[in-house]
Every structure is written in C-alpha cells, then in structure tokens.
Amino acid sequence: MTKAGIVMKLIIAVVQDKDSNRLSNALVDKDYRATKLASTGGFLKAGNTTFLIGVEDEQVDHVLEIIQENCKAREQLVAPVSPMGGNADSYVPYPVEVQVGGATVFIMQVEQFEQF
C-alpha cells in the first residue's frame, strides 16, 4: 500500500530505441508519466530505452495495451560479432535475420511511493 491506501505498481518496459518516441508520445497522450533511461541490449549491443512507469493497480492493463500497440517486433539483418574480438582475418561475418523490437516488461509491487 502507498499513500491513502492506493495500491501502486511499477512497470519497467525495455523497448528498442526505434519504438521509444512513439511509446513516449502515446503514454503522454493518455496522461501517464514515465521516466526514460538509455540502455543497451546484451545480445545485439543495440540501443534500447527503459521506461519506468508508476501507475495505480487498475491502470496496469491499459498501460500494457499502450506498450503492445507501440512496440512491434520485426525482423532485422545483423552481422554477428566476431568471437575472436573483431579480427577480420579470422572471421567472416554473414548477416543473420533476428527478431528485434517488441518490449520486455516487468511489473512490480510498490511498497511506498512519495513525491517531493
């Protein structure tokens, strides 16, 4: 429980940078506030944005719908990183098609919420 008995949730959404502005605008249009953090994915070493969104319990499903509508998975060709540390003589990278985009979302209970 938080202030005045309101149950709060923290939604952490990791999205591809290409989806970041669209999601940010959609959240603002629906009067949700979010904090954006720059982050980097481990597999593709590509830029991501991590959103921290604090909402009341009954708003979680609506925020998840907004995230799903604005963060679509898609296929992309990427060149794998050389296992030899980038030595081009020992490794010829061939592009591979991987799925990127979409969102990875974590939802956590908030024990206490304060605004100063």
Summary of the structure (lengths in Angstrom):
residues: 116
radius of gyration: 18.1
end to end distance: 18.2
largest distance: 64.7
contacts: 287
relative contact order: 0.28
helix: 26%
strand: 39%
